[in-house]
Amino acid sequence: MAWYDLLLPASWRGIPFGVRGSEYGGGRRTAVHSYPYRNSVWVEDLGRFERRVTFSGFLVGDGAYARAKLMLRACEVAGPGTLVHPSLGIIRVALVAPVRLLERAERGNLVELQFEFAETLDPTYPSSSSETVSAVLAAIDRTLGAIGDSFVGELVGAAVLGAGILTSVQATVSEWSDLARSLARDTGLTTGAVKGLTPESGTYGRYSRGNRAHGVPGQVSVRGALDAVVAARTVVELAADQMASLAASGEEEKLVPAAFGVSEALRSACADPADAVRLLAMQAAYTVAVVPTDAPLGSALNAAREATAAACRQAALCSLAVACTEFQPSSYEEASALQEQVTSLMRAEELRIGPAVSSSRYPALSHLRTLVMDDLAARGQPLPRLRWVRTRQALPSLVAAYQLYADAARADELTRRANPPHPGFMPTEFQALTA
């Protein structure tokens, strides 16, 4: 295998682009202290410098200008995103300088790109849970590498029996891409677009908070949030098209990063991490129909379809792990329920492949599952528990909040959890947080 076969297709927020060159670097932050009558200095270490990545890239082809508009929209989305670097792999970065798109008449359908990124994590207060989140994000790149190696190895073994294996892979990729497109049109993405908007942007009712770990910047409006959903939906379709074209060209070694790009584009399209968990769980449960046969060629075709489906499911599980790090449970019970849901999906996939089938993929997925469980347990443990509250008569939510917490400002929280027809008439039996 040549060195260039190990390179990944570059993409930003799921939008692929060609690379002319890239530059990256890091180091240590230091403070140099000098003293009178001393011939040397003391260099104080202040921690690691942020890692910066600069790209010189391009978009080419008949759809170059349309993809350039999508790239511009993706660069205008607030917060960090997922960058696939050809050699560094998948990293979480933020755009730290305006993207530059250069069009030249003499070059036809080609748009040049210039990016500058800095590696980042979502802002969190110092706590032990931030370490568990970092561990999950760091393990995803290794897991995807193990999935890709195992997938290519399985296809090489099946391809010996005929060229129809490629058609079987294409059919499976087409089914999974269609599933991603249909999930991107889920109505929950539109209804959840305003979740997490700050109070300065307006009041949107009892369901407006969602499960975001961090709120949306105050300058984001309702119209901006809805436009971002439409743009993200287009990004999912573009990523799905890119994966289908890779399958058609026979570039199987790039299918796993492309599948992760599709699932990441779907995750980025969800304003509420609860929607991301719900949709990615559907992707992770994808199965293919195979026709039982004893013929060698038929068995090879079935094996290729099942191997491709497994690689797609496992890429979706990696994105599901990312979504879990962004999900902010409101109670210990909610964190436990999420932990059970996600780990059951991962266990089911581990049982499908078995420890004897792959020497690298099985332990990688098992390790990722353990890290996700540890992260949700660490973030869920300090959260308050739920308890049942019973009253003799229907109370307004303001009165119930004051009686329970001596804080009427928590009335919306009770209304959202009990979901009464009207906040002025709470049910006589509902669940509430203990603190």
C-alpha positions in Angstrom: 0.0 0.0 0.0 1.4 3.4 -1.0 1.7 6.2 1.4 -1.1 8.3 -0.3 -3.5 5.4 0.1 -3.4 6.1 3.9 -4.6 9.6 3.5 -8.2 10.5 4.3 -10.5 12.6 2.2 -10.5 16.1 3.8 -13.9 17.6 4.9 -15.2 20.4 7.2 -18.6 19.8 8.9 -19.1 16.9 6.5 -18.4 19.0 3.3 -15.5 17.4 1.3 -12.8 19.5 -0.4 -9.5 18.9 -2.2 -6.3 19.8 -0.5 -3.3 21.6 -2.2 -1.4 21.8 1.1 -1.8 22.0 4.8 0.3 23.4 7.6 0.0 22.5 11.3 2.0 23.1 14.4 2.0 23.4 18.2 4.4 23.6 21.1 4.5 24.9 24.6 3.5 28.3 26.1 6.3 29.7 28.2 7.3 32.7 30.2 10.9 33.7 30.4 12.0 35.1 33.7 15.4 36.9 34.0 17.0 38.0 37.3 19.7 40.5 38.2 23.3 39.2 38.4 22.2 35.8 36.9 23.7 34.6 33.7 20.8 32.3 32.9 17.0 32.6 32.8 14.2 30.5 34.2 11.7 29.4 31.5 8.3 28.7 33.1 6.1 26.2 31.4 2.5 27.5 31.1 1.0 24.6 29.2 0.5 23.5 25.6 -0.1 25.9 22.8 -3.3 25.4 20.9 -2.7 23.3 17.8 -3.4 25.3 14.6 -4.2 23.8 11.2 -4.1 25.9 8.0 -5.4 24.6 4.7 -5.0 25.6 1.1 -7.7 23.7 -0.7 -10.2 23.7 -3.6 -13.6 22.7 -4.9 -13.7 21.6 -8.5 -16.3 20.3 -10.9 -19.8 21.2 -12.2 -21.1 21.7 -8.7 -18.1 23.7 -7.4 -20.0 27.0 -7.0 -22.9 25.3 -5.3 -20.6 23.5 -2.9 -18.8 26.8 -2.3 -22.0 28.4 -1.0 -22.6 25.4 1.3 -19.0 25.7 2.6 -19.6 29.4 3.3 -22.7 28.6 5.2 -20.9 25.8 7.2 -18.2 28.3 8.1 -20.8 30.7 9.4 -22.3 28.2 11.8 -21.5 29.0 15.4 -19.3 26.8 17.6 -16.7 24.1 16.9 -17.1 21.4 14.3 -15.5 18.2 12.9 -12.5 18.5 10.6 -11.2 15.4 8.8 -7.5 16.0 8.1 -5.8 13.8 5.5 -3.0 12.7 7.9 -4.0 13.8 11.4 -7.4 12.2 11.2 -10.6 13.4 12.8 -10.2 16.4 15.1 -12.5 18.9 16.8 -11.7 22.4 15.7 -13.0 26.0 15.5 -12.5 28.4 12.6 -10.3 31.2 13.9 -10.1 33.3 10.7 -12.5 34.1 8.0 -12.6 31.5 5.2 -11.4 32.8 1.8 -13.0 31.6 -1.4 -11.1 32.6 -4.5 -12.7 32.4 -8.0 -10.7 32.9 -11.2 -12.2 33.1 -14.6 -9.2 31.4 -16.3 -9.6 28.3 -14.1 -13.2 27.5 -14.9 -15.2 25.5 -12.4 -12.7 25.7 -9.6 -13.0 27.6 -6.3 -9.9 27.9 -4.1 -10.2 27.8 -0.3 -8.1 29.0 2.5 -8.9 28.0 6.1 -7.3 28.5 9.5 -8.5 26.3 12.4 -7.5 25.8 16.0 -8.1 22.5 17.9 -10.7 23.0 20.6 -13.3 21.5 22.9 -16.7 22.8 23.9 -16.3 25.2 26.8 -16.8 23.5 30.2 -16.1 24.4 33.8 -13.1 22.6 35.3 -14.3 19.2 36.5 -13.5 15.5 36.4 -16.3 15.0 33.8 -14.4 17.2 31.2 -11.6 14.5 31.3 -14.1 11.7 30.5 -15.4 13.8 27.6 -11.9 14.3 26.3 -11.2 10.5 26.6 -14.3 9.7 24.5 -13.4 12.2 21.7 -9.8 10.9 21.7 -10.8 7.3 21.3 -13.1 7.9 18.3 -10.2 8.4 15.9 -8.5 5.1 16.9 -11.9 3.3 16.7 -12.5 4.5 13.2 -9.0 3.4 12.2 -9.7 -0.1 13.5 -13.1 -0.2 11.8 -11.6 0.8 8.5 -8.8 -1.8 8.6 -11.2 -4.6 9.4 -13.6 -3.6 6.7 -11.0 -3.5 4.0 -9.6 -6.8 5.1 -13.1 -8.4 4.9 -13.7 -7.0 1.4 -10.3 -8.2 0.1 -11.2 -11.7 1.2 -14.6 -11.6 -0.5 -13.5 -9.8 -3.7 -11.5 -12.9 -4.7 -14.7 -14.6 -5.8 -15.9 -12.0 -8.3 -16.3 -8.4 -9.4 -19.9 -8.4 -8.3 -18.7 -7.6 -4.8 -18.4 -3.9 -5.8 -22.0 -3.9 -6.9 -23.1 -5.4 -3.5 -21.1 -2.7 -1.7 -22.7 0.1 -3.8 -26.2 -1.2 -3.1 -25.6 -1.3 0.7 -24.0 2.2 0.6 -27.0 3.5 -1.4 -29.5 2.1 1.2 -27.6 3.6 4.1 -27.2 6.9 2.3 -31.0 7.0 1.6 -31.6 6.3 5.3 -29.4 9.3 6.2 -31.2 11.6 3.8 -34.6 10.5 5.2 -33.4 11.1 8.7 -32.2 14.6 7.8 -35.7 15.5 6.7 -37.1 14.5 10.2 -39.6 17.1 11.4 -37.9 17.0 14.8 -34.9 18.9 13.4 -37.2 21.8 12.4 -39.2 21.9 15.7 -35.9 21.6 17.7 -34.1 24.3 15.8 -34.9 27.0 18.4 -33.9 24.8 21.3 -31.1 26.3 23.3 -31.6 29.9 22.1 -30.8 32.4 24.8 -33.6 34.5 26.4 -32.4 37.5 24.6 -33.5 35.9 21.3 -37.1 35.4 22.5 -39.3 33.1 24.5 -40.3 29.8 22.9 -42.4 28.0 25.4 -41.8 25.1 27.8 -39.9 22.9 25.3 -37.3 25.5 24.3 -34.4 24.4 26.4 -33.6 21.0 25.0 -30.6 19.0 26.2 -27.8 21.2 25.0 -24.8 21.3 27.2 -24.2 25.0 26.2 -26.6 27.6 24.9 -26.5 29.1 21.5 -24.8 32.5 21.2 -27.3 35.4 21.9 -27.0 36.9 18.4 -28.6 33.7 16.8 -32.2 34.4 15.8 -35.0 32.1 15.0 -34.6 32.7 11.3 -30.9 32.0 11.6 -31.5 28.8 13.5 -34.0 27.6 10.8 -31.6 28.6 8.0 -28.9 26.6 9.7 -31.1 23.5 9.7 -31.8 23.8 6.0 -28.1 24.3 5.2 -27.2 21.3 7.4 -29.8 19.1 5.6 -28.0 20.0 2.3 -24.7 19.1 3.9 -26.0 15.6 4.8 -27.2 15.0 1.2 -23.8 16.2 -0.1 -21.9 13.9 2.3 -24.2 11.0 1.2 -23.5 11.7 -2.4 -19.8 11.8 -1.7 -19.9 8.4 0.0 -21.9 6.9 -2.9 -19.3 8.2 -5.4 -16.5 6.6 -3.4 -18.3 3.3 -3.4 -18.8 3.5 -7.2 -15.2 4.2 -7.8 -14.0 1.2 -5.7 -12.2 3.3 -3.1 -13.3 1.0 -0.2 -10.5 2.2 2.1 -12.2 5.6 2.2 -15.7 4.4 2.9 -15.5 4.4 6.7 -14.3 8.0 7.0 -17.0 8.9 4.5 -19.6 7.1 6.5 -18.5 8.9 9.6 -18.8 12.2 7.6 -22.4 11.3 6.8 -23.3 10.5 10.4 -21.4 13.6 11.7 -23.3 15.8 9.2 -26.5 14.3 10.5 -25.4 15.0 14.1 -24.5 18.6 13.3 -27.9 19.1 11.7 -29.6 18.5 15.1 -29.9 21.6 17.3 -30.9 19.4 20.3 -28.5 16.5 21.2 -31.5 14.5 22.1 -32.6 14.6 18.4 -29.0 13.6 17.5 -29.1 10.6 19.8 -32.5 9.5 18.5 -31.6 9.7 14.8 -28.1 8.2 15.1 -29.6 5.3 17.1 -31.7 4.6 14.0 -28.6 4.7 11.8 -26.7 2.4 14.3 -29.6 -0.1 14.1 -29.4 -0.4 10.3 -29.5 -4.0 8.9 -29.4 -5.5 5.4 -31.5 -8.2 3.9 -29.5 -11.2 2.5 -30.7 -14.2 0.6 -29.5 -17.5 2.3 -27.3 -19.5 -0.1 -24.7 -22.2 -0.2 -23.1 -21.0 -3.4 -19.6 -19.5 -3.0 -20.4 -16.3 -5.0 -23.7 -15.8 -3.2 -22.0 -16.2 0.2 -19.4 -13.7 -0.8 -22.0 -11.2 -1.9 -23.8 -11.6 1.4 -20.6 -11.2 3.3 -19.8 -8.0 1.4 -23.2 -6.5 2.1 -23.0 -7.4 5.8 -19.4 -6.1 6.1 -20.5 -2.8 4.5 -23.5 -2.5 6.7 -21.4 -3.2 9.8 -18.9 -0.5 8.9 -21.7 2.0 8.4 -23.4 1.1 11.8 -20.1 1.4 13.6 -19.3 4.8 12.1 -22.8 5.9 13.3 -21.9 4.6 16.8 -18.8 6.8 16.8 -21.0 9.8 16.0 -23.5 8.7 18.7 -20.6 8.7 21.2 -19.9 12.3 20.2 -23.6 13.2 20.6 -23.5 11.7 24.1 -20.7 14.1 25.1 -22.9 17.0 24.0 -26.1 15.7 25.7 -26.7 17.4 29.1 -29.0 15.3 31.3 -31.2 17.1 33.7 -31.4 14.3 36.2 -29.6 11.2 37.3 -32.4 9.0 35.9 -32.1 10.7 32.5 -28.3 10.1 32.4 -28.9 6.4 33.4 -31.5 5.9 30.7 -29.2 7.4 28.0 -26.3 5.2 29.2 -28.4 2.1 29.0 -29.7 3.0 25.5 -26.3 3.8 24.0 -24.4 1.0 25.6 -27.0 -1.6 24.6 -26.6 -0.5 20.9 -22.8 -0.8 21.3 -23.0 -4.2 23.0 -25.3 -5.5 20.2 -22.7 -4.5 17.6 -20.0 -6.2 19.6 -22.0 -9.4 19.7 -22.5 -9.2 15.9 -18.8 -9.1 15.1 -17.5 -11.2 18.0 -14.0 -11.1 19.5 -12.7 -13.8 17.2 -13.7 -12.1 13.9 -11.5 -9.0 14.2 -8.5 -8.5 16.4 -8.6 -4.7 16.3 -12.2 -3.6 15.8 -13.8 -5.6 18.7 -11.5 -4.2 21.5 -11.7 -0.7 20.0 -15.5 -0.7 20.1 -15.5 -2.3 23.6 -13.1 0.4 24.8 -15.2 3.2 23.3 -18.3 1.8 25.0 -16.5 1.7 28.4 -15.4 5.3 28.0 -19.0 6.4 27.1 -20.4 4.6 30.1 -17.7 6.2 32.3 -18.5 9.7 30.9 -22.3 9.4 31.4 -21.8 7.9 34.9 -19.4 10.8 35.9 -21.7 13.5 34.6 -24.9 11.8 35.9 -23.7 11.0 39.4 -23.9 14.6 40.8 -27.2 15.3 39.2 -30.4 15.5 41.4 -32.7 12.5 41.5 -36.4 12.5 40.5 -39.2 12.1 43.1 -43.0 11.9 42.9 -44.9 14.9 44.2 -48.5 14.5 45.2 -50.8 17.5 46.1 -54.4 17.6 47.2 -55.4 20.0 44.5 -54.2 21.3 41.2 -51.7 24.2 41.8 -50.3 26.8 39.4 -46.7 25.9 38.4 -45.5 29.1 40.1 -47.0 28.1 43.5 -45.6 24.5 43.1 -42.1 25.8 42.3 -42.1 28.1 45.3 -43.4 25.3 47.6 -40.8 22.8 46.4 -37.7 24.9 45.9 -38.6 28.4 47.3 -37.8 29.6 43.8 -40.7 30.6 41.5 -38.3 30.9 38.6 -38.2 27.1 38.3 -41.9 27.0 37.3 -41.0 26.4 33.6 -38.9 23.4 34.7 -41.9 21.8 36.5 -44.2 22.7 33.6 -41.8 21.0 31.1 -41.5 17.9 33.1 -45.2 17.5 34.1 -46.5 18.7 30.7 -50.0 19.9 31.9 -52.5 21.3 29.5 -52.1 24.7 31.2 -49.3 25.8 33.6 -52.0 27.2 35.9 -53.3 23.8 36.7 -50.5 21.3 37.5 -51.5 17.6 37.9 -52.0 16.4 41.4 -49.2 13.8 40.8 -46.0 14.5 38.9 -42.3 14.0 39.0 -39.8 16.8 40.1 -36.1 17.0 40.9 -35.1 16.6 44.5 -33.0 19.8 44.4 
